[in-house]
């Protein structure tokens, strides 16, 4: 064999951008609400209770979600030659009695924080990613994490532009649209859903983008 000849065994990496592929779900208009049918998709999920602004449980959940999401990204790229941007953080929000679900009573809020995953993510990859994150930094939130398929189904959504604290009028517009279309959303299963497209540490409050989604049923 000629010593000057080398053979590359590097595989071609497949690039996948789920956020672009699912643009109708992750980039709605801010001008008007729309109806969507959200398919079943796999998510990393962590459940908890408490004020997201102050609860340690919430901070731990978000930290491990991103840790495991990036561990899975690197495992898939290395082992299956699939590369993709990590999807945004999402949150399902509710209270045991939805009449008590108010910004003035965040301490009783229940939530599921989650990040959508590619279909290539398996239970085995998930367990290995968990182990990697635990080896670097153990967290009380790690045992609470699960990989689960979630089917939201029929919903209405709109883009909110601005700070989280200013979401009220946008949510009111969305709720009015749902009722005008002949739907309802009063059951505990119809959980308020937000998708955080902006990093609050970097984006100016008036530039932040958040998808507000509300599952609904025929009234």
C-alpha positions as CSV (number, residue, x, y, z in Angstrom):
1,X,0.0,0.0,0.0
2,X,1.3,3.5,-0.9
3,X,1.9,5.4,2.3
4,X,0.8,8.6,0.6
5,X,-2.7,7.3,0.0
6,X,-5.4,7.6,2.7
7,X,-8.9,6.4,2.8
8,X,-11.7,8.3,4.6
9,X,-14.2,6.3,6.6
10,X,-16.1,9.4,7.7
11,X,-19.9,9.0,7.2
12,X,-22.1,11.7,5.6
13,X,-24.0,13.4,8.3
14,X,-27.7,13.9,7.7
15,X,-28.9,17.4,8.7
16,X,-32.4,17.6,10.1
17,X,-34.2,20.8,11.2
18,X,-37.4,19.8,13.0
19,X,-38.3,23.4,13.7
20,X,-38.4,24.3,10.0
21,X,-40.1,21.0,9.1
22,X,-42.8,21.8,11.7
23,X,-43.0,25.5,10.9
24,X,-46.8,25.6,11.1
25,X,-46.5,24.5,14.7
26,X,-43.4,26.4,15.8
27,X,-43.7,29.7,13.8
28,X,-47.3,30.9,13.8
29,X,-48.4,34.4,12.9
30,X,-48.6,37.0,15.6
31,X,-51.4,38.8,13.8
32,X,-54.1,36.2,14.1
33,X,-54.8,32.9,15.8
34,X,-54.9,29.7,13.8
35,X,-56.2,26.1,14.3
36,X,-53.7,23.3,14.2
37,X,-53.8,19.6,14.6
38,X,-50.7,18.6,16.6
39,X,-49.5,15.1,15.8
40,X,-48.0,12.6,18.3
41,X,-44.3,13.4,18.9
42,X,-41.6,12.2,21.3
43,X,-40.6,14.5,24.2
44,X,-38.2,14.6,27.1
45,X,-40.5,15.6,30.0
46,X,-40.2,16.6,33.7
47,X,-43.2,17.3,35.9
48,X,-43.3,19.7,38.9
49,X,-45.2,22.2,41.0
50,X,-44.5,25.8,41.9
51,X,-43.7,29.3,40.8
52,X,-41.3,29.1,37.8
53,X,-39.7,32.4,38.9
54,X,-38.6,31.1,42.3
55,X,-39.0,27.3,42.6
56,X,-35.7,25.4,42.7
57,X,-37.6,22.4,41.3
58,X,-38.3,24.3,38.1
59,X,-34.7,25.5,37.7
60,X,-33.5,21.9,38.1
61,X,-36.0,20.6,35.6
62,X,-35.0,23.0,32.9
63,X,-31.3,22.4,33.5
64,X,-31.5,18.6,33.1
65,X,-33.8,18.9,30.1
66,X,-31.2,20.8,28.2
67,X,-28.4,18.6,29.5
68,X,-30.1,15.4,28.3
69,X,-31.3,17.0,25.1
70,X,-27.7,17.9,24.1
71,X,-26.3,14.6,25.2
72,X,-28.8,12.9,22.9
73,X,-27.9,15.3,20.0
74,X,-24.2,14.3,20.3
75,X,-25.0,10.5,20.6
76,X,-27.2,10.6,17.5
77,X,-24.6,12.5,15.5
78,X,-21.8,10.1,16.6
79,X,-23.7,6.8,16.2
80,X,-26.3,7.4,13.5
81,X,-24.8,10.4,11.7
82,X,-27.9,12.5,12.3
83,X,-27.4,16.1,13.3
84,X,-30.1,18.6,14.3
85,X,-30.6,21.8,16.3
86,X,-32.0,21.1,19.8
87,X,-35.7,22.1,19.9
88,X,-37.0,24.9,22.1
89,X,-38.2,24.5,25.7
90,X,-41.9,24.0,26.0
91,X,-44.2,24.1,29.0
92,X,-47.7,22.7,29.9
93,X,-49.3,24.7,32.7
94,X,-52.4,24.0,34.8
95,X,-53.8,23.9,38.3
96,X,-55.7,21.0,39.9
97,X,-58.7,23.4,40.0
98,X,-58.5,25.5,36.8
99,X,-60.5,28.2,38.5
100,X,-57.5,28.8,40.6
101,X,-55.1,29.0,37.7
102,X,-54.0,32.6,37.9
103,X,-50.8,34.7,37.6
104,X,-51.6,35.9,41.1
105,X,-51.3,32.3,42.5
106,X,-48.2,30.8,40.8
107,X,-47.2,28.8,43.8
108,X,-50.0,26.2,43.0
109,X,-49.1,26.0,39.3
110,X,-48.4,22.5,38.1
111,X,-46.3,22.1,35.0
112,X,-44.6,19.7,32.6
113,X,-41.5,21.2,31.0
114,X,-40.4,19.4,27.8
115,X,-38.2,19.4,24.7
116,X,-39.3,17.6,21.5
117,X,-37.0,14.9,20.2
118,X,-36.3,13.3,16.8
119,X,-38.0,10.0,16.1
120,X,-34.5,8.4,16.0
121,X,-34.2,8.8,19.8
122,X,-34.7,5.4,21.4
123,X,-35.2,4.3,25.0
124,X,-31.6,2.9,25.0
125,X,-30.2,6.2,23.8
126,X,-32.3,8.1,26.4
127,X,-30.9,5.9,29.3
128,X,-27.4,6.4,28.1
129,X,-27.8,10.2,27.8
130,X,-29.2,10.2,31.3
131,X,-26.2,8.3,32.6
132,X,-23.8,10.7,30.9
133,X,-25.5,13.8,32.5
134,X,-25.6,12.1,35.9
135,X,-21.9,11.3,35.7
136,X,-21.1,15.0,35.1
137,X,-23.6,16.4,37.6
138,X,-26.3,14.5,39.5
139,X,-29.6,16.3,40.0
140,X,-32.8,15.6,41.8
141,X,-34.6,16.2,38.6
142,X,-32.9,13.4,36.7
143,X,-35.1,10.5,38.2
144,X,-38.2,12.5,37.3
145,X,-37.3,12.7,33.6
146,X,-39.0,10.5,31.1
147,X,-39.1,10.0,27.3
148,X,-42.7,9.9,26.3
149,X,-44.9,10.3,23.2
150,X,-47.4,13.2,23.5
151,X,-50.4,13.7,21.2
152,X,-51.9,17.1,21.7
153,X,-54.4,17.0,18.9
154,X,-56.7,19.9,18.0
155,X,-55.5,23.3,19.3
156,X,-55.4,27.0,18.5
157,X,-52.2,29.0,18.7
158,X,-50.7,32.4,18.1
159,X,-47.3,34.0,18.4
160,X,-46.8,36.4,21.4
161,X,-44.2,39.1,20.9
162,X,-42.9,40.6,24.1
163,X,-42.2,39.6,27.7
164,X,-43.8,36.7,29.6
165,X,-45.5,39.2,31.9
166,X,-47.3,40.9,29.0
167,X,-48.9,37.7,27.6
168,X,-52.3,38.5,29.1
169,X,-53.9,40.3,26.1
170,X,-52.5,37.7,23.6
171,X,-53.9,34.8,25.7
172,X,-57.3,36.7,25.8
173,X,-57.3,37.0,22.0
174,X,-56.6,33.3,21.7
175,X,-59.3,32.3,24.1
176,X,-61.8,34.6,22.3
177,X,-60.9,33.1,18.9
178,X,-61.5,29.6,20.3
179,X,-64.9,30.4,21.5
180,X,-65.8,32.2,18.3
181,X,-64.9,29.0,16.4
182,X,-67.3,27.0,18.6
183,X,-64.7,25.2,20.7
184,X,-64.1,25.0,24.5
185,X,-61.1,24.4,26.7
186,X,-62.3,24.2,30.2
187,X,-61.2,20.7,31.1
188,X,-58.0,19.9,33.1
189,X,-56.8,17.9,30.0
190,X,-56.7,21.1,27.9
191,X,-53.5,22.5,29.5
192,X,-52.1,25.9,28.6
193,X,-49.1,25.4,26.4
194,X,-46.2,27.7,25.7
195,X,-43.2,27.3,23.4
196,X,-40.2,29.5,24.3
197,X,-38.4,30.5,21.1
198,X,-36.2,33.2,22.7
199,X,-33.6,33.0,25.3
200,X,-34.6,35.5,28.1
201,X,-31.0,35.9,29.1
202,X,-30.1,37.3,25.6
203,X,-33.2,38.8,24.0
204,X,-34.7,42.2,24.9
205,X,-38.1,41.7,26.6
206,X,-39.9,43.4,23.7
207,X,-38.2,41.1,21.2
208,X,-39.0,37.8,22.8
209,X,-41.1,35.3,20.8
210,X,-43.4,32.7,22.5
211,X,-45.9,30.4,20.9
212,X,-49.1,30.4,23.0
213,X,-51.1,27.2,22.3
214,X,-54.4,26.0,23.8
215,X,-55.8,22.5,23.1
216,X,-59.5,22.5,22.6
217,X,-62.6,20.4,22.0
218,X,-65.8,21.0,20.3
219,X,-68.1,22.9,22.8
